[in-house]
Amino acid sequence: MKAVFKTAAPYLAGAMNLPAENMETALRYFLPLYLVAFFATAFCWRSFLVWKRTGVNPYVLGKKDTAHDYAGFLFRLTFLACISVVTLYALWPEGYQYLAPIYWLQWPIMVYLGAVLLMVSLIWILIAQAQMGTSWRIGIDTNRKTELVQKGFYRWSRNPIFLGLRFTLLGLFLTLPSAATLAILTLGNALVQIQVRLEEEYLLKTHGEHYRAYCQRTRRWL
């Protein structure tokens, strides 16, 4: 993968006290391990905890011909694209070149910032999920009314989990800047904006004035 780090290698070595080859190797291990940790903790583990405590499957994205389920399909496609890009980068460096790396963004401070954003956003998401408790869902659960959570991060943001996801996508782009990760970042942010608005419509219909008052004192993001 020497071609990818041709521009950034000298700066990476100086800024992080690592040879360019070591930095490249570190990213090849870090990114796949990060994705495994992300899906294992933020999706599988949290879903298991909600199911164990309530007997309810929190995954409620279906396959119907609705805006909600279609957004869910695109979310799955986006996550699959993330996995594919990282896998290609880690296992087939030559093939990664076909994803059009953006060389002028491969500065050490950008790579380092991206890695930090990935770690911080995961911790943020896990805390926000814990604060949501058994109300956490993947999608909109129209069959069960869940509690309107307003504590913890939800005092400052109505959508802290989605906010964390946006920073996760940004972190991936900064760590592996390419046309592919830019497309993932763009699509992911658009889907988050759509999903948030779908959920807000549902919450307003479900919780009425209680949710309206919450919206008036708490911003959508921060």
WOCORHU-V940003 format. One record per pair of residues at least 24 apart in sequence whose C-alpha atoms are under 7 Angstrom apart, sorted by sequence separation. I is the first residue (numbers start at 1). GAP is how many residues later the second one is. D is the distance in Angstrom with one decimal. If there is no record, write none. Layout:
i=[I;I]
gap=[GAP;GAP]
d=[D;D]
This chain:
i=[128;162;128;128;125;125;124;121;121;121;121;117;118;117;118;32;117;118;31;32;115;114;114;163;140;114;115;158;28;114;157;158;159;160;28;156;157;158;159;111;155;156;157;158;110;111;157;110;157;156;106;105;102;101;102;61;101;102;58;59;60;61;100;101;58;59;60;99;100;58;59;60;99;60;99;38;42;50;1;1;15;7;12;11;8;4;7;8;8;78;78;71]
gap=[25;30;32;33;36;39;40;43;44;46;47;50;50;51;53;54;54;54;55;55;56;57;58;58;59;60;60;60;61;61;61;61;61;61;62;62;62;62;62;63;63;63;63;63;64;64;64;65;65;66;71;72;75;76;76;77;77;77;78;78;78;78;78;78;79;79;79;79;79;80;80;80;80;81;81;84;84;84;92;93;93;96;96;97;98;99;99;99;100;106;110;120]
d=[6.3;6.6;6.3;6.0;5.1;5.5;6.2;4.9;6.9;6.0;5.7;6.4;5.1;6.5;5.1;6.3;5.0;6.9;6.5;6.9;6.2;4.0;6.2;6.4;6.5;4.7;6.2;6.3;6.9;4.8;6.0;6.3;6.2;6.9;4.6;5.8;5.5;5.0;6.0;5.7;6.5;6.7;5.7;6.3;5.7;4.4;5.0;6.8;5.1;5.9;6.9;6.5;5.4;5.9;4.8;6.7;3.9;7.0;6.8;6.1;5.9;5.3;5.4;6.4;4.6;4.8;5.3;6.3;5.4;5.9;6.6;6.4;6.1;5.9;5.6;6.7;6.1;5.3;5.2;6.8;7.0;6.7;4.9;6.0;5.5;7.0;7.0;5.2;6.3;6.3;6.6;6.6]
